[in-house]
Amino acid sequence: MNINLQRWIDRWVGIPLCAAVSGVDAVIRALRAPSREAAATTAPRAIVVILLSEMGSLVLAHEMFARLKQRYPGAELHALLFRKNREILDLMKVVDPAHVHTVDDKSLSGLLSSLWKAVAELRRAKVDVAIDCELFSRISSLLSFASGAPVRVGFHRHTQEGLYRGSHINRPVPYNPYHHISAQFLALARAIDSTAVPKSKLPVAGAHKPPPHVQLDAALVQGIAQRLARDFPAIAGKPLALVYPGGGILPIRAWPLASYTTLCEGLVADGCAVAVIGLKDDQALAQQLVANVNQAYPAGPVIDLTGYTRSISELLALFHIARLLVTNDGGPGQFAALTPIWTLMLFGPETPGLYAPHTPKCHSFYSQWPCSPCLTAYNHRSSYCDGDNQCLKVIAPDTVLAKARECLAETRVMA
């Protein structure tokens, strides 16, 4: 479903629904004794984490899942997310596959029918706690109420204007734009039994840990290596560098094509093979990048791998084969934290202070322009920029290339 349509529905349908649900919730709380909510706070039997839209955020939420398992070992852990994001959650093995509930967002009819089914499954599971990890999305807050959970944790506007999501979130946590999103996810988990005001007024939890690497089947990695050798013999024997030039559903996050061209030319001149990755929708951009580099280096091994990997598992297998990934802010950079690959991430409309992967093998580039970041929780990631993303354009290809050479030299020594 188109992202602008999703925003429109979330605003114009979500706001009145949140107001109505808040009224219903107030009546229920007035009539019902608080015993069930108190019981759920001390010893929940089932917890659902609602993180619908962002595959990369699932990786950043790893520590939150670990906290929930440690704090409530007897509770069933459930997850509610978009169907297209399920594979990365399954690979991380933080939730029993039988307790993963998915929503189809490809069409409005599919969305409504799958939402009905997911809510029914959660009510049958008798979840005690719902943790809404979405940033001021109304649909996710409504789902936390619809799940039947008496304890509902989520981000709340508190003293901020706008961002209305109703009053049915009874463990409200203030969104803090100065803390990394993984720390804020952890604050949601800790708010379940917090008695502080606000619920996130808690001691610092300590240094953040990188997520463990995903254990892939050796045959899968070997199979991808064999496919590459068969389909692209020109890359044989060369260190492989991957680039992801696409911006996905937010094109403003993309480093300019000319900058990627200069970077790739430098990598090819150093003796690397370069592969452009992305979805099939990124193919036109990838072909243009390949053509640009081939003009300067006709014999240079630059290949188009957009749409080549058929699953997230195969993409992670490719990350095991390659030595370096250079990527715009987005899912591939987060997935790379689950593998040994060195990653260079380019931030501008969003900031690494909030979204950099927790791994020592990632270096973030960020120019700190006064208008950056412009994609925030406060504008539902709808930028006010005119499209001239100077925050990314000023990141010099030579600077990125120099860091890429450092990373490649390190991986060469380790190999």
Secondary structure as UniProt FT lines:
FT   HELIX           3..12
FT   HELIX           14..31
FT   HELIX           35..42
FT   STRAND          46..50
FT   HELIX           55..60
FT   HELIX           62..71
FT   TURN            73..74
FT   STRAND          76..82
FT   HELIX           83..85
FT   HELIX           86..92
FT   HELIX           97..99
FT   STRAND          100..103
FT   HELIX           108..125
FT   STRAND          129..132
FT   HELIX           138..146
FT   TURN            147..148
FT   STRAND          151..156
FT   TURN            158..159
FT   STRAND          171..174
FT   TURN            177..178
FT   HELIX           181..190
FT   HELIX           191..193
FT   TURN            199..200
FT   HELIX           218..231
FT   HELIX           233..235
FT   TURN            236..237
FT   STRAND          240..244
FT   TURN            248..249
FT   HELIX           251..253
FT   HELIX           257..269
FT   TURN            270..271
FT   STRAND          273..276
FT   HELIX           280..282
FT   HELIX           283..296
FT   TURN            298..299
FT   STRAND          302..304
FT   TURN            306..308
FT   HELIX           312..321
FT   STRAND          324..328
FT   HELIX           331..336
FT   TURN            337..338
FT   STRAND          342..346
FT   HELIX           352..355
FT   TURN            360..361
FT   STRAND          362..365
FT   TURN            370..371
FT   HELIX           377..379
FT   TURN            380..381
FT   HELIX           390..393
FT   HELIX           397..414
//
